[in-house]
Amino acid sequence: MGQDVRSPRGPRCIALVGPFQSGKTTLLEAILARTSAIKTAGSVDAGTSVGDASAEARHHKMSVGLTAATTTFMGDSYTFIDCPGSVEFAHDMRAALPAVDAAVVVCEADEKKLPQLQIILRELEELGIPRFLFLNKIDRANKRIRETLATLQPASRVPLVLRQIPIWNGDLIEGFVDLALERAFVYREHKASEIVELEGGNLDREKEARFSMLEKLADHDDALMEQLLEDIQPPRDAVFDDLARELREGLICPVLLGAASRENGVLRLMKALRHEAPGVAETAQRLGVKDQKDALAYVFKTVHLQHGGKLSLARVLAGRLDDGATLQSSSGDSGRISGILAVSGAHDSKRPSAEAGEAVALGKLDAIKTGDTVSSGKTAPGSLVTVAAAAPVLSISVAATDRKDDVKLGQALLRLNEEDPSLTMIQNPRTHDTVLWGQGEMHLRVAQERLKDRYGVNVKAHPPAIGYQETIRKPITQRGRHKKQSGGHGQFGDVVLDIRPKPRGSGFEFHEKVVGGAVPRNYIGAVEEGVVDALVRGPLGFPVIDLDVTLTDGSYHSVDSSDLAFRTAARIGISEALPQCQPVLLEPIHLVEIVCPTEATAKINAILSARRGQILGFDTREGWSGWDCVRATMPEAEIGDLIVELRSATAGAGTFTRQFDRMAEVTGRAADQIIAAHRDAA
């Protein structure tokens, strides 16, 4: 849609963000219904919503990916991006936020969700994105609004400015007073609110609350401050202008009330967005776009349709994108647009072009990735955005149930990673397993469901192998001899090996001190290969590290000796020697850093201790009010499902990073159990 004359800011793009289960998708339905984009609002629980339309979202009744839908309001075009609230699917939100003009933070008066709210607000603050707070489920409120605001304020680094106050009827909220407009409204379910007379106690409360709002605005407006000091009522238009300016400059976060399930408060939200939210020109400026002659767009999501190929969801930041245009990418790739689709939740409306401000789906840009900046110019544009995936916190080993699907599985995993870069795969070089890393239990479960439902690959999953190793405590000198005669040339190799332990972390070294040609020089490389072969699996069943092996002597046969014979002799020598060297089991120890709300720190310490963790200390999290950072060392075997317990203890807000530190000895019963379990699994 082209730019509307009543909307100098052009088509706008708004993110709906907020803690898990705060009602974002329900709000999207209410917005689409109130703006007549759909006949009636769908239901998440009933599986009839525009958002959460994937099979996985319907099954789990939660957002597992973003939904984009476009509507019009008072002649202006708006694309709403409904972002998942779960931290496990937060990458979609992080990738989309740079593209939006403003965000609506959907939350409720629930102290348990305050840490999640703080995480989201911090993300918006650091990106410089203007934001409204929509206090949802107001029909269930059981606290006074000022108490609620005092509860929520610690989550925001800028003042939460109340734009509306509720009208109470006993213990129920039946409407609201708009403090900027100075009007009272009574809610009507699934209909526009009705204007009522502002009188009595509500009038007194409105005057007090409005003055409080104006005081906060006056902190950044000297003229308004003078008017308040002189008891002069500022013009209403000036108040609206102040609200818009201070929102766009990130000085305040206005708070609006509503109940999305009843479509209450939706029109007032839309009017606030229309008047106060910035447009694409300001967003492009925030992202550092200079004077731009060619079309420029940012790709915020990649989608692989089951039968429709690849779609790149993009926000046009400048110029006009035409179907068939060749785009250059900031990553150095290029591609030709094959189809421009309106973003309507279903991607089914074809377009010949897209103007600045619009969010659209671009077809068949196979080389273009999420996070790329693309241009219709002849040279690659600079990258406007860097979206780093959060460090993975949970992993599983996956394999195709049917071996003939191995190639299919590899291709499907690559596509999943394209759609969601916070889902990553690595090949374990020791076990040759494919290890899938993600952001949590549900994240990995959804990935497995997508492999099956979308790509037709059934997988079996199990916990990844722990990186146990072994070493030796005692030195030994060992002869390894291989002699075989089977007609014709035989095989003969004979070596004497000096085997000694090395300090932890020193690795493996091979030397030779052969004198007098006891082992010809052309066979010494084969001896080293045989030693390395034998160290792959020691007497305890694990790779052997931290030892020094020196070839000191041996013998050869002028006819029967060969590389293979000496390699075999060395392998025999090591295999016979290691059980006599007092082998000891080693387990990997990691440095772990956990960030969590302060009230959960005691629980976290208990969790770490129960998992053989050694707490190194904790401190307040720098720049985060009410958060701590706990540092500890933990065995890799205990970290496996740590995130599940950690999230449970922190209402879904806590997370951790880890880094390999060292290998440490495991002795006694614990070692016996690990060795026995490994042998049973082999």
Phi, psi and omega per residue, in radians:
M1 nan 2.366 3.129
G2 -1.275 3.049 -3.096
Q3 -1.254 2.309 -3.140
D4 -1.486 2.452 -3.092
V5 -1.102 -0.442 3.124
R6 -1.460 -0.045 -3.076
S7 -2.230 1.443 -3.113
P8 -1.096 -0.286 3.136
R9 -1.542 -0.049 3.065
G10 1.284 -3.046 3.111
P11 -1.015 2.394 -3.087
R12 -2.022 2.766 -3.098
C13 -2.224 2.164 -3.027
I14 -2.195 2.289 3.076
A15 -1.588 2.410 2.963
L16 -1.824 1.966 -3.088
V17 -2.257 2.924 3.115
G18 2.701 2.958 3.140
P19 -1.042 2.814 3.131
F20 -0.973 2.316 3.091
Q21 1.090 0.565 3.091
S22 -1.547 -0.187 3.066
G23 1.859 0.421 -3.110
K24 -1.123 -0.826 -3.117
T25 -1.164 -0.628 3.074
T26 -1.130 -0.672 3.088
L27 -1.137 -0.710 3.083
L28 -1.017 -0.789 3.104
E29 -1.032 -0.758 -3.128
A30 -1.115 -0.716 3.120
I31 -1.110 -0.806 -3.127
L32 -1.115 -0.651 3.130
A33 -1.248 -0.762 -3.091
R34 -1.218 -0.408 3.125
T35 -1.747 0.179 3.057
S36 1.132 0.397 3.031
A37 -1.289 -0.496 3.023
I38 -2.311 2.740 -3.075
K39 -1.177 -0.856 3.119
T40 -2.427 2.667 -3.140
A41 -1.179 2.348 3.050
G42 -1.409 3.116 -3.095
S43 -2.214 2.346 3.073
V44 -1.125 -0.797 -3.108
D45 -1.103 -0.642 -3.111
A46 -1.467 -0.138 3.138
G47 1.286 0.516 -3.108
T48 -2.029 0.183 -3.078
S49 -1.415 2.678 3.025
V50 -1.152 -0.781 3.056
G51 -1.330 2.897 3.137
D52 0.914 0.777 -3.042
A53 -1.565 -0.169 -3.129
S54 -1.228 2.773 -3.136
A55 -1.039 -0.672 -3.107
E56 -1.209 -0.707 3.125
A57 -1.152 -0.730 3.109
R58 -1.085 -0.741 -3.085
H59 -1.136 -0.787 -3.064
H60 -1.611 -0.099 -3.122
K61 0.928 0.864 3.094
M62 -2.751 2.729 3.116
S63 -1.297 2.166 3.093
V64 -2.057 0.193 3.114
G65 -3.053 2.847 -3.117
L66 -1.344 2.703 3.018
T67 -2.161 2.312 3.081
A68 -2.006 2.332 3.137
A69 -2.526 2.444 -3.072
T70 -1.948 2.470 3.093
T71 -2.543 3.059 3.069
T72 -2.161 2.589 3.121
F73 -2.529 2.108 -3.127
M74 0.900 0.721 3.075
G75 1.477 -0.077 -3.129
D76 -1.795 2.593 3.137
S77 -1.695 2.370 3.124
Y78 -2.332 2.288 2.951
T79 -1.872 2.145 3.104
F80 -1.766 2.304 3.097
I81 -1.938 1.876 -3.131
D82 -1.484 1.942 -3.038
C83 -1.736 2.500 3.108
P84 -1.037 2.526 3.119
G85 -1.594 -0.426 -3.134
S86 -1.190 2.376 3.117
V87 -1.063 -0.401 -3.117
E88 -1.219 -0.407 -3.126
F89 -2.045 0.439 -3.030
A90 -1.263 -0.255 -3.104
H91 -1.086 -0.637 3.094
D92 -1.002 -0.736 3.116
M93 -1.137 -0.802 -3.090
R94 -1.087 -0.647 -3.138
A95 -1.272 -0.563 -3.063
A96 -1.456 -0.559 -2.991
L97 -0.979 -0.704 -3.132
P98 -1.024 -0.405 -3.060
A99 -1.462 -0.226 -2.964
V100 -1.627 2.760 3.100
D101 -1.490 -0.570 -3.123
A102 -2.776 2.916 3.115
A103 -2.234 2.525 2.970
V104 -1.869 2.001 -3.123
V105 -1.606 1.919 -3.095
V106 -1.583 2.169 -3.141
C107 -2.589 3.094 3.095
E108 -2.416 2.985 -3.096
A109 -1.400 1.217 -3.095
D110 -2.278 1.910 -3.087
E111 -1.078 -0.502 -3.122
K112 -1.110 -0.472 -3.104
K113 -1.627 0.082 -3.091
L114 -1.064 -0.763 3.107
P115 -1.064 -0.691 3.087
Q116 -1.100 -0.719 3.117
L117 -1.091 -0.701 3.137
Q118 -1.111 -0.703 3.120
I119 -1.051 -0.789 -3.099
I120 -1.201 -0.785 3.127
L121 -1.097 -0.650 3.113
R122 -1.092 -0.708 3.120
E123 -1.048 -0.791 -3.139
L124 -1.164 -0.716 -3.141
E125 -1.072 -0.780 -3.091
E126 -1.216 -0.494 3.096
L127 -1.495 -0.155 -3.136
G128 1.249 0.568 -3.094
I129 -1.645 2.161 3.070
P130 -1.017 2.508 -3.024
R131 -2.545 2.411 2.947
F132 -1.792 2.635 2.982
L133 -1.918 2.110 3.127
F134 -1.797 1.864 -3.129
L135 -1.385 1.737 -3.000
N136 -1.501 2.959 3.091
K137 1.009 0.625 -3.101
I138 -1.133 -0.385 3.120
D139 -1.194 -0.273 3.128
R140 -1.838 0.147 -3.047
A141 -1.116 2.414 3.077
N142 -2.215 0.270 3.119
K143 -2.221 2.711 3.011
R144 -1.190 2.615 -3.008
I145 -1.118 -0.585 -3.137
R146 -1.203 -0.622 3.063
E147 -1.103 -0.751 3.136
T148 -1.089 -0.771 -3.128
L149 -1.110 -0.691 3.114
A150 -1.125 -0.591 3.101
T151 -1.190 -0.701 -3.045
L152 -1.445 -0.450 -3.012
Q153 -0.962 -0.689 -3.137
P154 -1.026 -0.323 3.141
A155 -1.357 -0.294 -3.063
S156 -2.011 2.411 3.107
R157 -1.490 -0.155 3.052
V158 -2.053 2.776 -3.083
P159 -1.068 2.382 2.943
L160 -1.472 2.021 -3.035
V161 -1.848 2.016 -3.107
L162 -1.220 2.079 3.118
R163 -1.639 -0.360 -3.089
Q164 -2.436 2.662 2.981
I165 -2.183 2.588 -3.095
P166 -1.341 2.660 2.961
I167 -1.779 2.053 -3.095
W168 -1.630 2.502 2.987
N169 -2.216 1.590 -2.986
G170 1.223 -2.163 3.124
D171 -1.658 0.098 -3.098
L172 -1.962 2.562 3.060
I173 -1.636 2.145 -3.075
E174 -1.933 -0.082 -3.134
G175 -3.139 -2.826 -3.097
F176 -2.680 2.823 3.026
V177 -1.960 2.212 3.076
D178 -1.483 1.981 -3.023
L179 -1.264 -0.485 3.111
A180 -1.382 -0.683 -3.094
L181 -1.477 -0.363 -3.090
E182 1.019 0.845 3.087
R183 -2.355 2.669 3.109
A184 -1.886 2.510 -3.120
F185 -2.335 2.484 3.034
V186 -1.889 2.294 -3.124
Y187 -1.163 2.512 2.945
R188 -2.271 2.217 -3.012
E189 -1.095 2.213 3.113
H190 1.047 0.395 3.092
K191 -2.443 2.904 3.078
A192 -1.118 2.518 3.117
S193 -1.154 2.709 -3.101
E194 -1.802 2.271 3.115
I195 -1.265 2.313 3.115
V196 -2.227 2.909 -3.124
E197 -1.197 2.358 3.090
L198 -1.625 1.934 -3.024
E199 -2.655 2.985 3.036
G200 1.044 -2.400 -3.100
G201 -1.089 -0.591 3.126
N202 -1.145 -0.612 3.109
L203 -1.162 -0.738 3.117
D204 -1.115 -0.769 3.134
R205 -1.119 -0.652 -3.136
E206 -1.120 -0.752 -3.117
K207 -1.098 -0.757 -3.133
E208 -1.146 -0.815 -3.109
A209 -1.185 -0.640 3.137
R210 -1.154 -0.706 3.120
F211 -1.089 -0.698 3.108
S212 -1.091 -0.724 3.090
M213 -1.088 -0.799 -3.111
L214 -1.130 -0.611 3.102
E215 -1.051 -0.737 -3.137
K216 -1.192 -0.649 3.080
L217 -1.168 -0.606 -3.089
A218 -1.213 -0.306 3.073
D219 -1.051 -0.375 -3.121
H220 -2.145 0.332 -3.120
D221 -2.583 1.773 -3.074
D222 -1.113 -0.647 -3.124
A223 -1.118 -0.738 3.112
L224 -1.140 -0.687 3.120
M225 -1.046 -0.742 3.123
E226 -1.104 -0.716 3.130
Q227 -1.087 -0.723 -3.137
L228 -1.172 -0.716 3.134
L229 -1.115 -0.557 -3.137
E230 -1.632 0.144 3.102
D231 1.043 0.661 3.097
I232 -1.795 2.267 3.113
Q233 -1.302 2.107 -3.138
P234 -1.223 2.625 3.098
P235 -1.056 2.525 -3.099
R236 -1.054 -0.721 3.140
D237 -1.064 -0.648 3.139
A238 -1.157 -0.629 3.111
V239 -1.132 -0.792 3.115
F240 -1.089 -0.710 3.124
D241 -1.105 -0.703 3.105
D242 -1.111 -0.766 3.123
L243 -1.032 -0.765 -3.128
A244 -1.158 -0.792 -3.089
R245 -1.139 -0.802 -3.071
E246 -1.246 -0.515 3.015
L247 -1.111 -0.886 -3.057
R248 -1.147 -0.531 3.127
E249 -1.497 0.005 3.100
G250 1.269 0.439 -3.107
L251 -1.548 -0.414 -3.131
I252 -2.463 2.854 2.981
C253 -2.214 1.758 -3.128
P254 -1.128 2.527 -3.122
V255 -2.000 2.175 3.099
L256 -2.051 2.697 -3.077
L257 -1.907 2.702 3.052
G258 3.078 3.056 3.065
A259 -2.392 1.725 -3.017
A260 -1.065 -0.607 -3.098
S261 -1.151 -0.393 3.110
R262 -1.843 0.024 -3.078
E263 1.109 0.459 3.115
N264 -1.502 2.345 3.090
G265 1.477 0.009 -3.038
V266 -1.271 -0.774 -3.110
L267 -1.148 -0.668 3.098
R268 -1.131 -0.648 3.068
L269 -1.089 -0.798 -3.124
M270 -1.097 -0.683 3.138
K271 -1.197 -0.617 3.073
A272 -1.143 -0.724 3.108
L273 -1.100 -0.744 -3.087
R274 -1.103 -0.731 -3.049
H275 -1.481 -0.590 -2.903
E276 -1.942 -0.461 -3.099
A277 -1.235 2.425 3.090
P278 -1.217 3.045 3.140
G279 -2.002 -2.961 -3.013
V280 -1.132 -0.550 -3.135
A281 -1.086 -0.765 3.109
E282 -1.174 -0.649 3.130
T283 -1.147 -0.769 3.105
A284 -1.059 -0.695 3.121
Q285 -1.129 -0.731 3.113
R286 -1.052 -0.606 -3.119
L287 -1.458 -0.060 3.087
G288 1.567 0.333 3.106
V289 -1.281 2.196 3.101
K290 -1.581 -2.932 3.083
D291 -0.960 2.159 -2.962
Q292 -2.166 2.015 3.111
K293 -1.508 -0.689 -3.106
D294 -1.555 2.855 3.058
A295 -1.150 2.467 -3.123
L296 -2.380 2.393 -3.125
A297 -2.542 2.773 3.111
Y298 -2.094 2.240 -3.116
V299 -1.564 2.021 -3.054
F300 -1.877 -0.070 3.127
K301 -2.855 2.470 3.040
T302 -2.001 2.344 -3.133
V303 -2.264 2.287 3.008
H304 -1.826 1.941 3.115
L305 -1.392 2.620 -3.072
Q306 -1.052 -0.675 -3.112
H307 -2.220 0.016 -3.023
G308 -1.950 0.165 3.115
G309 1.382 -2.803 -3.040
K310 -1.681 2.375 3.043
L311 -2.100 2.423 3.061
S312 -1.964 1.944 3.100
L313 -1.379 2.210 -3.015
A314 -2.445 2.613 3.016
R315 -1.840 2.174 3.096
V316 -1.380 2.102 -3.071
L317 -1.699 -0.398 3.139
A318 -2.804 2.636 3.076
G319 1.261 -2.783 -3.124
R320 -2.322 2.284 3.077
L321 -1.652 2.249 3.102
D322 -1.889 2.509 3.053
D323 -1.028 2.388 -3.127
G324 1.585 -0.130 -3.128
A325 -1.231 2.569 3.050
T326 -1.608 2.238 -3.089
L327 -1.923 2.438 2.997
Q328 -1.739 2.453 -3.069
S329 -1.912 2.651 3.099
S330 -1.125 -0.332 3.123
S331 -1.512 -0.003 3.106
G332 1.692 -0.107 3.116
D333 -1.591 2.980 3.095
S334 -2.527 2.865 3.119
G335 -2.928 2.770 -3.131
R336 -1.853 2.245 -3.134
I337 -1.136 2.234 3.060
S338 -2.138 1.340 3.140
G339 1.881 2.227 3.010
I340 -2.025 2.156 -3.075
L341 -2.049 2.429 3.040
A342 -1.161 2.493 3.118
V343 -1.546 1.773 -3.070
S344 -2.171 0.233 -3.052
G345 1.625 -0.400 -3.126
A346 -2.131 -0.145 3.115
H347 0.942 0.904 -3.024
D348 -2.188 0.088 -3.069
S349 -1.950 1.945 -3.039
K350 -1.371 2.581 -3.096
R351 -2.300 2.572 3.050
P352 -1.399 -0.412 -3.087
S353 -2.819 3.017 3.090
A354 -2.437 2.333 -3.094
E355 -1.625 2.888 3.070
A356 -0.962 2.302 -3.132
G357 1.800 -0.443 -3.080
E358 -1.413 2.595 3.010
A359 -1.901 2.212 -3.052
V360 -2.443 2.925 3.033
A361 -1.831 2.225 -3.118
L362 -1.831 2.263 -3.043
G363 -1.544 2.532 2.912
K364 1.065 0.531 3.033
L365 -1.563 1.289 -2.937
D366 -1.085 -0.543 -3.075
A367 -1.573 -0.153 -3.058
I368 -1.518 2.437 -3.060
K369 -2.065 2.813 3.012
T370 -1.000 2.343 -3.133
G371 1.659 -0.156 3.133
D372 -1.309 2.536 2.899
T373 -1.703 2.289 -3.104
V374 -2.146 2.609 -3.091
S375 -2.435 2.616 3.077
S376 -1.487 0.011 3.120
G377 -1.282 3.087 -3.085
K378 -1.472 -0.271 3.138
T379 -2.025 2.694 -3.121
A380 -1.188 2.351 3.106
P381 -1.339 2.818 3.008
G382 -1.273 2.698 3.128
S383 -1.311 2.236 3.132
L384 -1.528 -0.460 -2.961
V385 -2.391 2.450 2.956
T386 -2.064 2.042 -3.127
V387 -1.962 1.825 3.140
A388 -1.595 2.309 3.091
A389 -1.247 2.504 3.080
A390 -1.106 2.636 3.119
A391 -1.064 2.352 3.140
P392 -1.166 2.636 -3.048
V393 -2.223 -0.114 -3.118
L394 -2.625 2.543 -3.117
S395 -2.466 2.711 3.015
I396 -2.429 2.644 2.989
S397 -1.597 2.305 -3.115
V398 -2.169 2.569 3.068
A399 -2.580 2.560 3.099
A400 -1.128 2.364 3.105
T401 -1.047 -0.674 3.090
D402 -1.844 2.128 -3.060
R403 -1.015 -0.451 -3.132
K404 -1.216 -0.214 3.122
D405 -1.631 0.156 -3.081
D406 -1.017 -0.803 -3.134
V407 -1.158 -0.728 3.122
K408 -1.060 -0.694 3.121
L409 -1.106 -0.790 3.133
G410 -1.024 -0.752 3.133
Q411 -1.164 -0.703 -3.140
A412 -1.138 -0.697 3.134
L413 -1.140 -0.640 3.085
L414 -1.109 -0.684 3.125
R415 -1.208 -0.679 3.087
L416 -1.085 -0.698 3.123
N417 -1.171 -0.595 3.066
E418 -1.113 -0.730 3.138
E419 -1.238 -0.618 -3.038
D420 -2.452 1.571 -3.100
P421 -1.125 -0.181 3.080
S422 -1.416 -0.021 3.042
L423 -1.861 1.996 -3.022
T424 -2.217 2.745 -3.126
M425 -2.183 2.486 2.985
I426 -2.379 2.706 3.040
Q427 -1.734 2.157 3.072
N428 -1.294 1.959 -3.039
P429 -1.144 -0.405 -3.111
R430 -1.471 -0.778 -3.089
T431 -1.697 -0.219 -3.083
H432 1.119 0.306 3.070
D433 -1.342 2.637 2.947
T434 -1.604 2.060 -3.093
V435 -1.855 2.168 -3.123
L436 -1.770 2.098 -3.125
W437 -1.856 2.416 3.138
G438 -2.590 -2.908 -3.014
Q439 -1.728 0.084 3.121
G440 2.766 3.132 -3.058
E441 -1.073 -0.832 -3.122
M442 -1.187 -0.651 3.114
H443 -0.992 -0.820 -3.126
L444 -1.261 -0.593 3.122
R445 -1.142 -0.757 3.127
V446 -1.116 -0.668 3.112
A447 -1.052 -0.733 3.122
Q448 -1.153 -0.674 3.120
E449 -1.141 -0.679 3.117
R450 -1.167 -0.666 3.093
L451 -1.010 -0.720 -3.100
K452 -1.350 -0.886 -2.994
D453 -1.349 -0.653 -3.045
R454 -1.643 -0.606 -3.041
Y455 -1.991 -0.009 3.053
G456 1.162 0.521 3.132
V457 -2.024 1.968 3.030
N458 -1.429 2.344 -3.133
V459 -2.174 2.636 2.954
K460 -1.864 2.456 -3.055
A461 -2.245 2.596 3.061
H462 -2.674 2.817 3.123
P463 -1.036 2.457 3.137
P464 -1.124 2.676 3.092
A465 -1.144 2.442 3.064
I466 -1.404 2.528 -3.051
G467 -1.399 0.912 3.094
Y468 -1.132 2.587 3.033
Q469 -2.439 3.108 3.071
E470 -2.466 2.820 3.092
T471 -2.516 -3.053 -3.107
I472 -2.122 2.725 3.103
R473 -1.894 -0.396 -2.960
K474 -2.100 2.388 3.082
P475 -1.411 2.794 3.119
I476 -2.769 2.666 2.960
T477 -1.948 2.222 -2.989
Q478 -2.347 2.398 3.023
R479 -1.641 2.423 3.023
G480 -2.129 2.181 -3.021
R481 -2.310 2.300 3.097
H482 -2.261 2.051 -3.127
K483 -2.391 2.206 -3.110
K484 -2.562 2.252 3.134
Q485 -2.149 2.116 -3.091
S486 -2.427 0.660 -3.114
G487 1.475 2.371 -3.081
G488 1.229 -2.597 3.107
H489 -1.157 2.403 3.069
G490 -1.710 -2.833 3.092
Q491 -2.253 2.280 3.123
F492 -2.545 2.197 3.030
G493 -2.599 2.438 -3.078
D494 -2.527 2.154 -3.110
V495 -2.365 2.640 2.988
V496 -2.073 2.161 -3.027
L497 -2.051 2.312 3.032
D498 -1.759 2.036 -3.011
I499 -2.016 2.189 -3.074
R500 -2.407 2.495 3.067
P501 -1.243 2.657 3.085
K502 -2.121 2.852 3.102
P503 -1.041 2.656 -3.107
R504 -1.022 2.289 3.127
G505 1.557 0.030 -3.100
S506 -1.433 -0.340 3.121
G507 1.437 -2.832 -3.091
F508 -1.940 2.417 3.047
E509 -2.334 2.509 3.092
F510 -2.106 2.361 3.097
H511 -2.327 2.890 3.004
E512 -2.411 2.402 3.113
K513 -2.311 0.764 -3.099
V514 -1.345 2.348 3.088
V515 -2.114 2.663 3.042
G516 1.234 0.264 3.083
G517 1.230 0.438 3.138
A518 -1.015 -0.656 2.985
V519 -2.153 2.004 -3.127
P520 -0.969 2.535 -3.049
R521 -1.046 -0.515 -3.105
N522 -1.252 -0.148 3.110
Y523 -1.802 -0.119 -3.053
I524 -1.151 -0.654 3.079
G525 -1.060 -0.671 3.113
A526 -1.159 -0.619 3.087
V527 -1.065 -0.817 3.129
E528 -1.060 -0.700 3.112
E529 -1.083 -0.694 3.115
G530 -1.137 -0.676 3.087
V531 -1.088 -0.819 -3.137
V532 -1.071 -0.710 3.093
D533 -0.969 -0.806 -3.049
A534 -1.231 -0.456 -3.098
L535 -1.392 -0.167 3.126
V536 -1.092 -0.614 3.140
R537 -2.459 1.888 -3.117
G538 -1.477 -3.041 -3.100
P539 -1.094 -0.409 3.105
L540 -1.552 -0.155 3.082
G541 1.821 0.124 -3.043
F542 -2.224 2.862 3.081
P543 -1.027 2.510 -3.095
V544 -1.789 2.301 -3.103
I545 -2.286 3.026 3.015
D546 0.992 1.025 3.047
L547 -2.599 2.779 -3.124
D548 -2.065 2.244 3.122
V549 -2.104 2.182 -3.138
T550 -2.116 2.189 3.030
L551 -1.395 2.033 -3.059
T552 -1.917 -0.438 -3.054
D553 -2.842 3.134 3.102
G554 2.798 -2.936 3.079
S555 -2.666 2.894 -3.113
Y556 -2.544 2.929 3.104
H557 -2.086 2.315 -3.030
S558 -1.100 -0.412 -3.112
V559 -1.871 -0.805 -2.976
D560 -1.533 -0.216 3.131
S561 -1.315 2.580 -3.138
S562 -2.783 2.951 3.052
D563 -0.968 -0.795 -3.102
L564 -1.080 -0.726 -3.113
A565 -1.118 -0.777 -3.138
F566 -1.235 -0.592 3.069
R567 -1.095 -0.754 3.136
T568 -1.161 -0.716 3.139
A569 -1.074 -0.738 3.129
A570 -1.135 -0.728 3.121
R571 -1.085 -0.719 3.115
I572 -1.109 -0.773 -3.121
G573 -1.044 -0.827 3.133
I574 -1.124 -0.776 -3.102
S575 -1.087 -0.623 3.122
E576 -1.375 -0.468 -3.073
A577 -1.409 -0.737 -2.968
L578 -1.001 -0.749 3.121
P579 -1.044 -0.361 -3.125
Q580 -1.590 -0.037 -3.027
C581 -1.751 0.375 -3.092
Q582 0.905 1.119 -3.134
P583 -1.098 2.566 -3.133
V584 -2.370 2.483 -3.126
L585 -1.402 2.445 3.080
L586 -2.109 2.454 3.043
E587 -2.133 2.574 3.135
P588 -1.295 2.368 3.083
I589 -1.977 2.346 -3.115
H590 -2.025 2.579 2.917
L591 -1.435 2.212 -3.086
V592 -2.082 2.339 3.077
E593 -2.168 2.050 -3.080
I594 -1.900 2.337 2.983
V595 -1.932 2.334 -3.049
C596 -2.713 2.743 3.017
P597 -1.047 2.505 -3.050
T598 -0.970 -0.660 -3.101
E599 -1.163 -0.244 3.140
A600 -1.738 -0.037 -3.029
T601 -1.046 -0.728 3.140
A602 -1.079 -0.709 3.096
K603 -1.105 -0.715 -3.116
I604 -1.108 -0.751 3.115
N605 -1.045 -0.707 3.122
A606 -1.151 -0.695 3.116
I607 -1.095 -0.779 -3.134
L608 -1.091 -0.780 -3.130
S609 -1.091 -0.684 -3.142
A610 -1.186 -0.333 -3.134
R611 -1.844 0.507 3.101
R612 1.083 0.442 3.114
G613 -1.419 2.550 3.046
Q614 -1.898 1.919 -3.075
I615 -1.306 2.163 -3.126
L616 -1.579 -0.393 3.140
G617 2.603 2.988 3.066
F618 -2.552 2.777 -3.114
D619 -2.609 2.920 3.043
T620 -1.181 2.536 3.141
R621 -1.310 2.146 -3.029
E622 -1.036 2.152 3.087
G623 1.425 0.037 -3.100
W624 -2.100 1.879 3.101
S625 -1.191 2.271 3.077
G626 1.403 0.328 3.130
W627 -2.225 2.625 3.069
D628 -2.111 2.823 3.037
C629 -2.180 2.067 -3.101
V630 -1.887 2.280 3.134
R631 -1.982 2.404 -3.120
A632 -2.717 2.871 2.929
T633 -1.884 2.480 -3.097
M634 -2.520 2.515 3.002
P635 -1.121 2.477 3.129
E636 -0.972 -0.631 -3.114
A637 -1.093 -0.416 -3.107
E638 -1.627 -0.176 -3.079
I639 -1.489 -0.376 -2.997
G640 -0.609 -1.142 -3.105
D641 -1.921 0.469 3.137
L642 -0.960 -0.677 -3.053
I643 -1.088 -0.547 -3.130
V644 -1.114 -0.825 -3.141
E645 -1.223 -0.643 -3.136
L646 -1.120 -0.787 -3.138
R647 -1.153 -0.653 3.123
S648 -1.083 -0.633 -3.090
A649 -1.408 -0.221 -3.049
T650 -2.175 0.378 -3.134
A651 0.943 0.650 3.045
G652 1.448 0.068 -3.010
A653 -1.717 -0.486 -3.054
G654 -1.296 2.668 3.055
T655 -2.669 3.101 -3.120
F656 -2.643 2.814 2.962
T657 -2.161 2.757 3.138
R658 -2.489 2.738 -3.120
Q659 -2.596 2.334 3.139
F660 -1.043 2.376 -3.115
D661 -1.959 -0.968 -3.050
R662 -2.910 2.974 2.970
M663 -1.760 2.411 -3.112
A664 -2.277 2.606 -3.113
E665 -1.202 2.497 2.991
V666 -2.104 2.198 -3.088
T667 -2.231 3.043 3.028
G668 1.184 -2.555 -3.036
R669 -1.102 -0.666 -3.134
A670 -1.046 -0.757 3.126
A671 -1.138 -0.744 -3.141
D672 -1.036 -0.730 -3.124
Q673 -1.151 -0.721 -3.138
I674 -1.127 -0.787 -3.120
I675 -1.122 -0.755 -3.134
A676 -1.124 -0.740 -3.137
A677 -1.124 -0.666 3.135
H678 -1.150 -0.718 3.135
R679 -1.161 -0.673 3.138
D680 -1.142 -0.604 -3.096
A681 -1.395 -0.362 -3.068
A682 -1.211 nan nan
